[in-house]
């Protein structure tokens, strides 16, 4: 059966009309999922297997997908008009152009998220639909995704609870003597047992904690060295992110761990609707100075949608306003004076008076 439709169609159509758009074409995996409810697993890794969801300013919707994915879309999506192209025999951009004509969009202005679409595909599309005025609609598609409904937040909460619980359980186990790769495999299995359908995991120990996005390798975990675990996990397409760190073998929290938590709380206190994204960075940076260490990196987090990072980015000079209903990964990396570099990340939902952890 189709997923529940969380798309605010009235708002989407109104924003299109305000921007002079007759329709918007979602092309990226995130945007297609949000506008159609269809999560096409192969969409991202197989970049030639394009998928598009067209939404007109009058509220009509149509999916253009590879025929391999039609049955999935029929099951998952609330969109009923689904058109398929045969992979390697038909160009998806040509079927999209034909569909735009049939929807009466010739000689109209149509938005599309160009950041995802390769230049060669966009050239194919404009050659096949020369009478359509294509413009970038990435900002509009970001905007309609950034504030979540209660139903979406509930599904993201499931992802947050599962992710944080799996990491917490892992950190309670004796890990010294195991390789980073072995620890990552254990975490992946634990997440799958909890219902995760996808995960991106970083396990870094000792000198590797300073390497961004470190790929777990043969380094063997030893007592007294720092360990950082970072996870971006999807549960039925809804994502949450979490990171935690510790000093291996420490019986109680080290001074560095205690300081990290205080810095994190400073950032979390500033994380609320009506504030600027840069205010959160400033609060965490001030907390780091007070704790006697330094904040690492140019941001302390970012917005989360269905599958990845999106605006707002919690960067030093960002003036973007935070809004009630946004879901944000607050991600703080801190180095204590004379101590190791540690990291903490959790997924939060913003409200007018405060933010709350989705796992709480």
Secondary structure, DSSP 8 states (H G I E B T S, - for coil): --------HHHHHHHHHHTT-SEEEE-SHHHHHHHH----THHHHSTTS--EEEEETTS-EEEEEEGGGHHHHHHH-S---EEEE-TTTS-HHHHHHHHHHHTT-TTSEEEE-TTTS-HHHHHHHHHHTTTSEEEE-HHHHHHHHHB--HHHHHHHHHHHHHHHHHHHHHHTS--TTSBHHHHHHHHHHHHHHTT-SEEEEEEEEGGGGGSTT----S-B--TTSEEEEEEEEEETTEEEEEEEEEETT-SS--HHHHHHHHHHHHHHHH-STTSBHHHHHHHHHHHHHHHTEEEESSEEEEEE-SSSEEEEEEETT---B--TTBEEEEEEEEEETTS-EEEEEEEEEE-SS-EEETT-
